[in-house]
């Protein structure tokens, strides 16, 4: 069996937007990002890794985004759709980089060879480290929690700043056992982080079948066999309320989620948002205010914003 790969030479600005579009709108089997910075930094981040830049084929100037589809898909039609999306994103003022699109067919078992070679341990904080399934790691602090992860074909490896901002937000919020819902769970990494930090229950929602599979498998790698999963859009059809709602998704999707927050959040509950491009922050701020929420903390990584949110106090 082969996979159809759509390769786009682009920029960091549109990474999350392309990932969401490919997965949710075009129903890609999975996505992958090859960032030049990951390869350049691998040598000095990990003493045991020697990176020969000349040995890396087709190293992108900034970012190569790859979406995988069944080989029977109409490649010309997919190229047209991705080109239209790039044009749309450029219209928002985002850089799309080179913007070149290429196609190829690859054996499905070979898609992540380079990714595994250069994806290493991420020491996120005093209490959390993200460790790929194929690596060994001994923490400096014996009580540092380790998240074992096989990125597979689902978004969410821990490398991206938006994921790290969300995880830091969860760590800040988890001062006691909380019930948590991770909206758009992807690989399940944020749901697993909440579990590792002491959540009393965790639900992950996603519209993608591939995410449901990846999140379940990654939870199992971490001994988290009680992760509840629900295939749905955002919080649609989700019953009950939660102490903590987490969502690391694009700002345009967060705008759809915000009106759903109040009916799914317990008294004194908290919300963690990430995936917000700084240019989109005013829209998020306005929508939160209109729906009775306030921002308690802003976190920034590059151009990305993470928010810690709670209800406004009664005036």
N, C-alpha and C positions, 0 to 999 in steps of 0.2 A: 504494500500500500504506500502511496505517495501523498504528500501534502502540497498544496499550492501556497507558495509564500509570496506575499506582497511586501516588498522592501521599499521604504520611504526614507530618503536622506533629508533630515529635517532638523528642528531645534528643540531644546528643552522646553520652550514656551508651550508647545502644543502636545507634549508627551501624554499627559493625562487625558486630554480631549480626544486624541486619536485612539487611545486604549479603550475609552468608554464607547466611542462610536463604533469601533470594530467589533467589540464584544456584544453590546446591547442592540445596536441597530443592524449590523451586518451579520451577526451571529457567528463570528469567527470561532474556530476551535480553540484558539488561544493567541496570545500576543507575547512579544519579546522586545526588549529595548537593549541596544548596544550603545552605551555612552562612552565617548572617548575618554572622559574623565575617570571612568571606572578602571580602564586599562592603564592610564597614566599614573593613577594613585595606588594601584595594586602593589607596586614595588616598595613604596615607602610606608604603606599601611601594614604590610606583612613581610617581615624580614626573610621568611623562607620562600617568598615568591619572587622569581626573577622574570621580569616582563621584557621580552624582546619585541619592540614595537614593529620591527620589520617582519616579524613572524606572524603577525595578525593580519589575515586577509581582509581587504575592504574596510579598513578602519575608518569610521566616519569622521568628518570634520567636527561634528558636535554630537549628533544623535542619529542612529539608524533605528527606525521603528519597523518591526516585522509583524505582520498578521498572517495567521495560518488558517487555511480553508481546505475543505475537501477538494480533491483534485478535479471533481466533476463540475465545480463552480465555474461560472463564466468570468474568466480573468479580465477580459476587456471591459466588461460592465463594472467590475469591482474597481478597476483602475479609474474609470470615469467618476465613480462615487467618491473615491478617496481624493481625487483632484478637486472635486466640488467642495468637499469638506475643508481641504487646505485653503481654497479660495475664500470660503466663509470665515475661517479662523483669521486669515490675513485681514479680512474686513473688520474684525474686532480690534485690530491693532497689534495682534500677536505676530511674532516673527515665525516664519515657516522654514527658514533656512534655505538650503538648496532646493528643496521641494521636488526632487526627482523621484520618480516611481519606477521600480523594476519588478519583474515577476520571475519566478523560477519554481521548479518542482524538486522536492527533496524527499528522501526516505524519512518516514515519521520517527524512526528511532534515533535519527542523527541530529534532530533540530537543536538540542541543547548542549552539544559537545563543548563549544567555546564558552557558553555560559557557566557550566560547571567548573571549567578550568579557572575562571577568574572571580567567581562569587565566593566570598570568604566570610569569616565571622564578623558580626557587627556588634561591638560593645556599646550598646545604646546608653546605658546608665548604670548606676551602682547596683540596681536590682534586676536588670534585664540584659540578656545577650541573645542575638539571633544567630543560630548556627545551622548551616546547610547540612542536610542529612548525610552527605558524604565526607564531612570533616569531623575530626576529633577536637575537643576543646576542654581545657581545664580552667575554670574561673579563678581569678585571684582571690575573690571572696567566696567562701564555700556556700553561702546562702544566696548567691546571685542566681536568679532563675534563668534557665536556658530554654529558648524556644527552638526546637528542631523543625526545620522547614525544608520541604521539597517544592520549589515554586511551581513545577509542572507547567500546565498551560493555563494558569489563572493569574490575574493581576494581583500583586502584593508580595514582594520579596523582602521588604524591609530596607532596601537600598534607597528608595525614593524619600526625599525630605518630607513629603506630605504624610507618608506612613509613620515616619519617626516623630513628627509633631503630634500625630494622633496618639501614639503610644506614650509619649511624655505626658499628654493630657490625661490619659487613663491612669497613669501612675500617680499623678497629682491628685486625682479624684478619689482613688481607692484607699481612703483612710479607714474604711471599715468594709466588711463584706457587702457588696451591692449586687442587685440584679441588673444585668446589662443586656442591651440589644445592639448588635453590630450591623448597621444598615449598609448593604452592598459589601458583603463580607469578603468576596473574592477568594483569595487563598486561605482565608480564615485567620490570618496573622493577628489581627486586632482582637478577635474573639479569644484566641489562645493567650494573648498577652493579658487580657482581663482575667482569664482563668488562673494564669500563673501568679497574678498579683492578688488573688484571693476573692474573686467574685463568687457569690453564692449560687448564681445561675447565669447562663449565657445563651442567648439566641442569636443566630446569624441569619440574615435574610439576603437574598440575591435573586435576580431574575434569570441567571445563567445556570443551566444544568452542569456545565463544566466547573463552575464555582462550587456548587453543592458537592460534587465529587471531590474536588481538591481540598475543600475545607474539612470534610469528613476524614480524608486520608491524613492531612496534616495534624488534625486534632488527635488522631490515633497515634501518630508518631510521638506525641507528647503525653500519652496516657490519659487524654481527655476524651473519654468515650461517651460522656454525657452531653456533649455539645448538641443543642437542638438547632435544627436547620429548617427554614421555611422558604420555599421558592415563591417569591412574590415581588412586586414592585414597591420599593421603599417599605413603608409600614402598612400598606394596603392589606386588609384581611388579617392583620396581626391582632390577637386578643391580649388584653391585659395592659398593665402599666409597668414601668421600669424605673429603677433608681438612676440609671445612667444610659443615655442614648448616644451612640458613637456613629459618626458617618464621615468617611474619607472619600468623598466623591466631588465631582465638579460643581462649581458654584451654581450653574444653571439648573442642576438637579437638586441641589440643596434648597433652592427657592421653592421647588415643589414639595420638599419634605417639611419645611418650616411650618406650614399650616397643620401638619399632622402631629407636631410635637406635643402640644398641650394635652391631647386626649390619651397619649401614651406615656406620659411622664408623671411619676409619683410626686406627692407633695415634697418639697425640698429636693427634688430631683435635679440632676445636672445633665448638660449636653456638651459633647465634644465634637466640633467640626474641624475638618481639614480638607485639603484639596482646593483651597480658595486662592486663585491668582489675585495679587494685590489690587489689580485694576478692577476686579469684580467685588471687592470688599464693601464699597458703599451700598451696593444693591443688597448684600446680605445684611448689613447693619440696619438698613431701612426696613427690610422684611421682618427681621427679628423684633424691632421696636413696634411695628404695627401689630404683631402677634403676641405682644405681652412679655417679651424676653429682653434680657440685658446681657451685655458682654462683660464678664468678670476678668478675663485675661486674654491678651493677644500674644501669640507666639509667631516668630518669623524665621523661615529658613529660605534663603535666596529670595525668589519672588513669591514664595508660597506662604500663606497665612493659616495658622491654626487658632481656634477660638475655644475658650471655656465659657459656657453660657448657663444662665439660670433664669428663672422667672423674675419679673419685676416685683418688688415689694409693693404691697397694697398701700396706696396713698391715702 
